[in-house]
Amino acid sequence: MKQLDRITTDPRICQGQAIIRGMRITVSAVLKVLASGRAIQDLLAAYPELEEADVRQAIEYASSLERN
């Protein structure tokens, strides 16, 4: 499995939820925006601190949870 180096957890940040690169942006928040039908480019415009690779790893992370 590909290493997900952009997805982290820290019990002191967002109650230990999976987050993007230590920021206070949760994987679940990213996925909710995408699930609402918004494009990745819209998400990047709304969260300028995110990179496309962050979004793609969030999707991969969710996919790996589903497989397990």
N, C-alpha and C positions, 0 to 999 in steps of 0.2 A: 504494500500500500504506500502511496505517495505520502511523504511527510507533510503535515499541515503546520508549517512553521509560523504562520500568521495568526493562527487561532490559539488563544491562551485562556487560562483560567487563573483567577486569583481570588481567594475568599474575601479579600478586602475591597474588591471592585465588583460592583453589580451582583453582590451576594453569591459570588462564585460561578455565575453563569459564564458560558463560553463567550469570549469577547475578541475583538479584532485588535491585534498588536498591542495589547495592554491598555487600549483606549476604553472609554466608557461607551462604546458602541457594541451592543450585543449581536451575536450571530442571529438570534431570533428577530431582532429589529430589522436587520438587513433582509432576512427571508420574508418577513411580513410585508415589507415594501414591495419586494419582487412578486410575492403572491397576489398583491393587489392589482397587478397588471402593469406596474411601472417598469420602464426599461432601465437597464444598468446605467446608462448615461444620465437618466433622471436622478437616480440614486447618488451617483457621483457628484452631480450638481448640488444636490441637497446636503451632502456630507463631503465637502471638499477635502477633508483630511483622509478620506478613503481612496484607495487605488483599485483599479479593476482587478488586480490579482487578489486583493482582500475579498472582494465580492465572490470571485470564482472559488476561492478556498472556503468561504462560508457555505456555498452550495455543495462543494465536495464533502465538507464536514457533515452536513445534514444527510447527504447520501450515504456516507459511511455509517452513520448511526442507524439508518434504516436497514442497511445490509446486515448489521450486527443484531 
